[in-house]
Amino acid sequence: MVQKNIAHYLADLRLDLKDSGALWSDAELTRCVERAVGDYSRFSPRQLSKEVTIDYEVTGESFTTPAVSDVDYFVTAMDISASTSGTNCTIVTGHSRPDVPRPVLVTVTDANASITALVVIVKGYDTDNRYIEENFYLEGGLVQTGEQYFALVTAIEIDTIAGNGAADKLDVGTGSADGVYVQLAHKPVRLGTVTVTGKTLDTDYEMDYYNGQIAMKSGGAMVVSTAYAIAYTRSRIDIDLSTIIDDIIKVERIEYPAGEVPQRFDTPEVWGNILTVTGGIDSQHDMSDEEHLVIRYLAPHSAPSTQSSGSYPSHMDTVVELAASAYALFMKSLQYEHAAASSLTLLGTTLDYLGTAGASKTYIYKLIDDALAKVITYMETGATCAKSPLTIITTKIAVLRDAVETAVGAMETALGKVNTIDLDAATPDSATTVLKKYEDLINTVTNGADVGKLGAEYSRGWAEIAIARVQQSIAFGQEAASRLDDLRTYIEEAGGWTRIAETFIVEAQTHIAEANTIMAEATQHSNTAQANMLLADKFKEEANERRNEAWTIWQSPNQMSPNYTLGQRGQSA
């Protein structure tokens, strides 16, 4: 059977997934293979063994006591007078790691006793390279020493601060060297077996036997930053697995002492990284120097690499590829979910533009509201608007109508008198009657002098009266026209405001059309999001089906044992 390395896996996966190379990168498919191998390791972990020969007596080991306290090792006199919650402190360059893993000392200078709230958070990693945080509160005092051991400090944050003022400062450093435990090379240490040259237990130093640590005592004869020789006996029933096995899932059993026939097996107790030999069916007893111990344990399988195949049987290649193809499909499903999320974000941004972002005039609905408000202003509610002159017209129209009718009637009356009285009337005299009457006396002897001339002047007088009446009627006509012009002025004013309002109606219609365009765009984003979610669900459905199939195979009692020799490939024991 072909020994498949990662190149074979990638080629098989692309063939199974109908990928010409554009859908998944090599890095993505390699990650999928790693995840599939991780799954297989949980169902059928790798079965390994480790033979250990233990020398329990330790002599000549050297350890160095911690350095003297350095109150500003990490942060030096930081001015916090203007600091706000969330401020990150600047760690002194090259001072992220103390001399040994040790607690942190926080010192606050409150110049005016004004600080009312303060929380400082120290972040970093412990001796086992695990991330840790420790909080220091104002209630604990202005000078505090922490409890956690920091092997590396990565950040120091002023999480909360209030009441700070001028000359307030913050120092962060290392506390007293007394009581700080230093890690020895081995753990656990057998009780009562420790000797330090020239020093006395519990006077000059104290021990943490289980964790294999030593600390100098306050008032003792040990001094800071000094190397000391130590001798001790390692525990004869406990083994620190972290020093002999790199990667382990579970210890199944141990063979002790190794090589005996019949073999003697023990199911040990494991707590953290410490393996304790319990004795099995026999009573528990110490292990002897130089005896061999075989630890049989379960470990994760190794994924195929560029130079080697996986650590599992070759007949499992296709099943691992099946699970890997499932994770590739999960990855593609997630890609479409991200695309759907992006479309929904665009949808939200587009809808926000319509007006949900408040009073900004860049939003369409606000523009429409403003335009329609202007229409109402110029048509109805403004101090000067179309409604105002129309109201005046409504109020004055009866008066204007009566005045016009009166003027026109007076004009008609005046003009009527011109004909009926001043020019053509027979009784009393009129211009025509007088002229006719005195025309007959022109060639007649009269009693008075210049009777004909006087008659002509008398007739002219009637004519002048007629002209006066005509002028009067013209005046009445002008009055009527003036009143009509006044009415027309109000109408024209109302029309002017209406035309201004119409411009804002057109503006509102333009914005409504723009809003409809944006809504159409939003609908498109929504449709795209739904389509992407549908594709994501389809990929996820197929992925679950493939992964479940692989898991079912690995769970089946009919599959070959992972230790079936004909299927093994270079599995060490």
KOLGUZA-999378 format. One record per residue (C-alpha): residue in one letter; x, y, z. Coordinates in steps of 0.001 Angstrom, whole numbers, plus 500000, padded with zeros to 6 digits. Layout:
AXYZ
...
***
This chain:
M500000500000500000
V501254503483499137
Q502777505329502089
K500795508557501799
N502416511817502774
I500629515153502869
A501031515679499110
H499081512458498450
Y496397513588500890
L495986516983499230
A495728515395495779
D493114512893497012
L491104515605498755
R491014517833495675
L489849514863493618
D487121513953496136
L485966517578496463
K486082518345492709
D488569521138493386
S490914522165490623
G492927524173493119
A490827527332493288
L488470526434496138
W490888525503498938
S494512526406499509
D497123523816500486
A497312525382503957
E493549525013504423
L493459521384503363
T496525520595505486
R494709522062508486
C491679519885507672
V493902516795507666
E495308517789511071
R491797518130512488
A490778514755511054
V493838513102512603
G492939514785515895
D489459513229515692
Y490912509800514975
S493258510184517947
R490260510631520234
F488605507470518917
S491712505274518536
P494714506999520099
R498248505912519406
Q499442503221521826
L502995503874522953
S505273502788525735
K508206504417527479
E510834502559529449
V512288504529532326
T515304503846534513
I515223506187537491
D518153507325539614
Y516443508578542728
E519444510104544449
V520240513677543345
T523570515147544411
G525421518251543379
E522435520096541976
S522723523861542135
F520008526499542493
T520185530300542720
T518126532324545186
P515948535136543811
A517336538637543330
V516603541401545796
S513234543161545470
D513093545666542586
V510017547833543129
D510080549362539623
Y511440546424537601
F508458546326535193
V507048549886535376
T509081552849536636
A507363555874538236
M504607556092535637
D502718559383535854
I499067558458536383
S497797561978537180
A495893562105533879
S495452558366533291
T492009557032532458
S490402553634532783
G491858551256530195
T495321552858530103
N498152550407529335
C501427550860531191
T504769550873529386
I506920547943530484
V510633548690530788
T512459547329527734
G513997543919528414
H512188543546531738
S509316541267530772
R510892538275532535
P511999538433536166
D515126536573537296
V512925533659538471
P509143533195538335
R507900535288541259
P505020537446542543
V504554541050541402
L504776544097543682
V502484547087542935
T503231550488544540
V500889553475544140
T501883557030545056
D498711558963545922
A500223562425546447
N497036564109547645
A495190561083549039
S492584561750546362
I492345558437544506
T488924556889545135
A489054553879542808
L491899551913541272
V492232548460539698
V495545547368538168
I495649544134536144
V498935542291535565
K498834539834532648
G501309537160531620
Y502303533495531900
D503187531194534800
T505902528562535188
D503877526074533115
N503456528633530303
R499759529064531067
Y498152532487530686
I497313534146534008
E496003537497535274
E496127539053538739
N494062542035539901
F495246544595542449
Y492528546739544070
L492855550070545891
E491119548486548883
G494174546239549322
G496411549234550057
L498848551405548147
V501592548746548339
Q500606545164547504
T502443541940546700
G500595539431544558
E500268535707545029
Q500676534327541510
Y504113533505540121
F504810535313536842
A507470533829534589
L506598536404531907
V504693539695532174
T503097540698528864
A500869543636529851
I499965545839532811
E496664547688532544
I495013550360534671
D491568548861534383
T489822551429536599
I490957554749538053
A489143557706539615
G490163560705541730
N493754560738540493
G495589564038540431
A498939565814540266
A502093563875541234
D500290560507541395
K502555557677540204
L502596553899539681
D505497551467540094
V505313547747539341
G508184545450540207
T509204542344542121
G508573541773545817
S510757540436548547
A512982537463547729
D512045535818551018
G509444533102550564
V509786533037546766
Y510006529396545673
V512644528342543148
Q511997525269541007
L514396522358541386
A515253519980538549
H513008517172539806
K509677516706541568
P508262515385543806
V511018515305546421
R510993512679549167
L510140514182552525
G513075514798554854
T515835514031552340
V516910517584551450
T520260519000552482
V521713522377551548
T525379522804552386
G525740524791555583
K522034525657555841
T519210524471558065
L515707523452556963
D512910525666558299
T515514528133559634
D517329529228556511
Y514997527734553902
E511695525931553486
M510574523202551082
D507570522411548897
Y508324518696548458
Y505498517743546119
N506243520547543612
G510031520257544042
Q510578523879545137
I512776525641547685
A512479529130549184
M514802531193551397
K513306532250554741
S513228535738556143
G515867536114558849
G517775533030557701
A521380532776556616
M520698532510552887
V521223535619550766
V519774536835547480
S521220536062544030
T523484533331545398
A524068529788544102
Y523726526953546583
A524355523202546284
I521479520933547188
A521071517175547514
Y517867515216547875
T516065511991547069
R513348511927544468
S510012510376545419
R510163506610544984
I506458506286544238
D505936509361542011
I507200510173538508
D507053513603536819
L505749512708533358
S506478516179531944
T510214515409532018
I510022512116530116
I506969512227527779
D506157515174525552
D502621514390524427
I500246512166526336
I496497511570526415
K496273508954529136
V498453506488531020
E496895503067530616
R499105501026532916
I502673500518534010
E504881497432534146
Y507074497371537227
P509570496014537595
A510037495511533882
G511268492209532514
E509777489886535099
V507862486767534101
P505026486716534716
Q504711490426534057
R503481492657536827
F501154495469535781
D499823498313537837
T497063500844537041
P498604504067538283
E497024507250539531
V497801510392537518
W497302513862538926
G498373516631536591
N501791515540535358
I502567513355538369
L502208509579538013
T501875507688541302
V502548503964541474
T499831502549543723
G501017498965543928
G498152497226542137
I497060494096543975
D500115494370546239
S500593496944548941
Q502257500140547826
H506037500165548191
D509032502255547119
M510648501642543770
S514310500807543795
D517251502559542157
E518183501428538672
E515069499281538241
H513255499588534938
L509692500846534621
V507596500646531435
I504831503235531046
R502155502282528545
Y500183505284527460
L497901506726524797
A499101509610522653
P497798511612519688
H498600510356516225
S500970512308514018
A499510513764510835
P501237513086507516
S503958515568506573
T505967516288503450
Q508446513550504338
S506398510968506199
S503020509299506405
G500694509437509399
S501383507373512491
Y498135505396512128
P497535502221510077
S497507502737506328
H494023501257505962
M492747504336507823
D494034506777505178
T490754506903503281
V488732507406506455
V491010510214507606
E490630511752504140
L486849511428504481
A486922513324507796
A489338515863506315
S486955516485503402
A484219517109505985
Y486322519801507647
A487050521321504237
L483302521589503672
F482857523049507177
M485473525616506224
K483603526458503026
S480347526701505001
L481987529174507349
Q483241531152504355
Y479684531575503099
E478485532439506604
H481079535216506689
A479883536361503263
A476300536379504558
A477405538394507591
S479129540891505280
S475941541203503203
L473899541749506362
T476371544416507471
L475958546145504107
L472194545766504503
G472354547469507884
T474586550237506544
T472213550789503623
L469148550913505854
D470957553224508270
Y471441555624505379
L467671555866505088
G467379557551508417
T467990555418511503
A471200557239512337
G469495560249513853
A469389563862512816
S472176563903510246
K470937565483507047
T472809562933504974
Y470064560416505571
I467273560102503044
Y464298559953505363
K465516563068507130
L465810564851503790
I462280563788502849
D460975564984506206
D462758568300505789
A461366568823502287
L457807567970503326
A458174570231506365
K459079573060503992
V455968572299501944
I453828572584505056
T455656575773506043
Y455150577520502707
M451609576231502252
E450153576524505723
T452143577115508910
G454652579858508073
A454226583480509096
T454006584189505364
C452594581296503367
A450004580443500713
K447342580032503378
S447833583570504714
P446759585560501576
L444037583011500852
T442726583569504364
I442778587322503692
I440873586768500449
T438325584642502274
T437980587324504934
K437753590304502538
I436054588799499520
A432544589846500584
V433658593409501311
L435623593569498056
R432712592146496098
D430277594670497598
A432688597546497006
V433236596517493382
E429507596139492818
T428881599552494436
A431542601203492281
V430227599572489120
G426644600554490068
A427724604127490717
M429484604143487358
E426358602905485634
T424247605516487444
A426576608319486466
L426704607238482862
G422917606875482848
K422509610448483990
V424713611653481181
N422185610486478622
T418971610838480466
I419579614141482198
D422539616023480912
L422339615405477193
D418951614144476013
A416402614939478705
A413397617004477606
T412417617914481141
P414134619525482746
D416396621088480181
S419422619239478868
A422224620223476572
T420328619026473494
T417014620616474582
V418620623967475331
L420475624054472063
K417299623230470180
K415290625801472144
Y417710628668471622
E418399627717468028
D414844628809467230
L415536632258468777
I418606633083466805
N416706635008464141
T413989636206466441
V413695639481468262
T413945638773471980
N413560640805475055
G416986640020476402
A420297640734474840
D422392637893473344
V419784635279473974
G421288632880471418
K424734633223472865
L423466632683476357
G421546629613475243
A424691628156473738
E426562628698476983
Y423686627190478914
S423820624144476647
R427589623971477148
G427014623940480880
W424829620866480537
A427538619264478410
E430159619997481017
I427950618431483642
A427758615388481382
I431548615324481092
A431813615554484850
R429475612611485209
V431540610659482683
Q434683611459484717
Q432851610321487822
S431879607052486169
I435499606560485093
A436559607088488699
F434069604491489835
G435400602111487193
Q438971602711488348
E437875602054491914
A436372598729490864
A439523597846488913
S441696598830491872
R439720596609494208
L439980593734491712
D443743594345491456
D443965594172495243
L442190590813495179
R444422589625492358
T447528590577494373
Y446529588240497209
I445837585468494696
E449204585988493024
E450956585992496417
A449283582689497299
G450348581329493913
G453952582389494562
W454098580524497885
T452446577523496211
R455130577466493515
I457853577520496215
A456092574634497993
E455932572749494697
T459732572906494405
F460020571174497773
I457409568609496709
V459624567841493708
E462621567606496054
A460733565195498324
Q459749563106495304
T463411562971494248
H464462561766497686
I461643559208497746
A462901557865494411
E466403557703495899
A465003555901498948
N463315553375496665
T466656552796494938
I468343552242498291
M465571549871499373
A466129547914496185
E469844547757497031
A469001546636500577
T466747543935499178
Q469617542764496985
H471932542551500025
S469225540609501879
N468802538202498976
T472560537729498748
A472768537012502483
Q469962534461502224
A471634532798499239
N474958532620501110
M473270531152504187
L471566528566501998
L474925527570500513
A476469527526503991
D473726525174505198
K474223522903502201
F477981522680502773
K477432522117506497
E474886519376505813
E477301517550503522
A480156518091505986
N478173516618508875
E477240513623506776
R480867512917505865
R482177513454509388
N479472511282510912
E480359508539508453
A484025508729509479
W483148508745513168
T480841505770512695
I483665503810511069
W486070504674513898
Q483468503702516509
S482703500385514848
P484056497318516660
N484629495771513239
Q487435498126512302
M490981496842512519
S492763497439515810
P495212500314515598
N497903497876516688
Y497145495308513981
T500701494563512893
L500059494177509168
G498641497669509069
Q501335499330511130
R503661501894509603
G506779502678511547
Q505058502874514935
S507663502802517647
A507177501062520955
***
